């Protein structure tokens, strides 16, 4: 009897310890990330964010009284603001689903004034069942496909050819036999649309509906191929004011549709990626385009402003080879397609005076242990001109920038 009691007590202690160990293994947070420093030199002034770190395209010519281009001045900088911290959260299963989460930030700041400020990138909880997942929180916009995006050293990651945005969202994904379909409802935070009061989330919020996105893909270890579509509605104004300073409640909205197709193939050490995008009002995706005033009407019911989308197409492709020592080549092109209706008033867009942008960008990187050194050349050309009544830019002048970029990483 005494031996039985001893065995029972020891067994209970063992089960209790095992239970505590299992709980410990299923709930917690692990941190990882990297320290990164960029060294960059541009041949002229550029359109960028965060003290030149996030490059979009070269600035247009700005001649002085003698015809000298004021923007033809080189620029040099070093920054470590891309340094990143990621917390991977594990939690006990709920509703029969594996529960995980991510909280991630960097020192990129929210604006140039907030340079070096800690900025939220991702924060979400994900429930994963056998064939489906539910993600709630802030994460990449579905038009930024995490399996197919440029591997550039530059933090612009192919912008303005590649959609780039992180959004609060609810996303449901269902997968079977390597096929995956998702539907998502999204709002805006850091990546905003623009309008009469500048960049703001209010235009989407006041529309009363979220951005809606659907995405479908087929994915294996060596192949990813898919397509997606995006629908967005904005309410640019709460009130319209006519020439007599009379105010009228405004309910005119602007709806836009965007679509994309993408693919990645891995063959014997080579990785080939490609993507094509059609975008209407893509300002919040860091692409060219937006919308503009197409009409102002005054009748017995009052005064109203109408809008039209400015459309853009873009395409990019990338070839890379190697692992520890990797070589890569990125190329992209985007073109302003103008609007369907005549533009009679203000533009609310990015690059409304740009007909197109082209970039070619070779790179090389070497990784050993937790260290990586990388070098890249970005040659970007923007064609500036004058938009016609449809927003199509004519009589262009090409302006080019050559950026030399060196990056040093320490992963942890």
C-alpha positions, 0 to 999 in steps of 0.5 A, a space after each residue: 500500500 505504501 509503495 502504491 501511494 508513493 507511485 501515485 504521488 510521483 505520477 501526479 507530480 509528473 503529470 502536473 509538471 508535464 501539463 505545465 510544460 505543455 502549457 509553456 510550450 503552447 503559449 509564449 512569444 519569441 523575438 527575431 528580426 534584423 539590424 540593417 544599415 543602408 548606404 545610398 548615393 543618388 545622381 540627382 534629387 528624387 521623390 522619396 520618403 524617410 530622408 531618401 531611404 524609400 525611393 519612388 522615382 527621380 524628381 522632374 527638371 527644375 530649370 533656373 533663370 539660366 536654364 540649369 536644372 536645380 534638381 540636378 544635384 547628387 545626394 548621399 545618405 546612411 540610415 539604419 531605420 529599417 532595423 526590425 523587431 518581430 514577436 511570434 506569438 503561440 497560444 493554446 488551440 481554440 475552436 479546433 484551430 491552431 492559434 498564432 499571432 505576430 506583432 512587428 515594428 521597425 524604426 522607419 517612423 510614420 513621417 520624416 518628422 518621426 524619423 527613427 520612430 518605432 512604427 507598427 508594421 504587422 499585428 494580427 491573430 491567425 486561427 488555422 484549421 486543416 483547410 482554412 485560416 482566419 486572419 484578423 489584424 494588420 498585415 500586408 494588403 492581399 495585392 502584395 503577394 508574400 510568395 511573389 514580390 521583388 527581392 530587391 535590396 532597396 526597401 521600395 521592393 519594386 514600388 511604384 510597379 509593385 503594390 505596397 501597403 499594410 492594412 487592418 483587415 479580416 481575411 479568410 483563406 480556404 485551401 485544398 490540393 495546393 489551391 487557395 482562395 481568399 476574401 478580405 475586407 480592409 481599411 487604411 492606416 499608414 497607407 492612405 488615399 488622397 483627396 481635398 484635405 490631403 492624405 487621409 483615411 477619412 475618404 474610405 471611412 466616410 464611404 461606409 464600406 471597407 476595401 474588398 479583395 479576392 485572391 486565388 492561387 496555386 502553390 507548390 515548392 517550385 511554382 506559384 501562380 494566381 490572380 486577384 481583384 480589388 474594389 474600393 469606394 471613397 467619399 472625397 467630400 462631406 460637403 460641396 461649396 459653390 462659387 457663392 459660398 453656399 454649402 451643400 451636403 455631398 454624397 458623390 463617391 468614387 469607386 475603383 477596381 484593380 486586378 493583378 496576375 502573378 507567377 513564380 517558378 523555381 528551376 535548378 537554383 534559378 527563381 523567376 518572378 513576374 507580375 502584371 497590375 491594372 490599377 484604378 486610383 492606386 495612390 494608397 498602394 504607392 502606385 501612380 494614379 488616383 482620381 480627379 474632378 470630372 464635373 461640377 453640376 449646379 441645379 435646383 437640388 444644389 451643387 455637386 462634384 463628380 470624379 473619374 479614376 486615373 488608370 495605370 498599368 504596370 508590369 515587373 519581372 525578376 530573375 535571381 540565382 544562388 543562395 549564399 552568394 546570390 545574383 538578381 536582376 529586377 526590371 519594371 515599367 508602369 504607364 499612366 493610362 489616363 481617365 475615361 472622362 474629361 478632367 475639369 478640376 483638381 487631381 488627387 493622385 500621384 505622378 499626374 504629370 508622369 507618362 511612365 516610369 521604367 527601372 532596371 536594377 541588378 544586385 548581388 548579395 553574400 550571406 554567411 551565418 547571420 550576416 549579409 552584405 548586399 549591393 544594388 544599382 537602381 537605374 530609374 527613368 521617369 517621363 514627365 510631361 503635360 496631362 491632356 483633358 483625359 489625364 494622358 501625359 504628352 510632350 514628355 521629357 525623360 529624367 533619370 536617376 542612378 542609385 548605388 545602394 549598399 546594405 549590411 544586415 545582422 539577423 537574430 
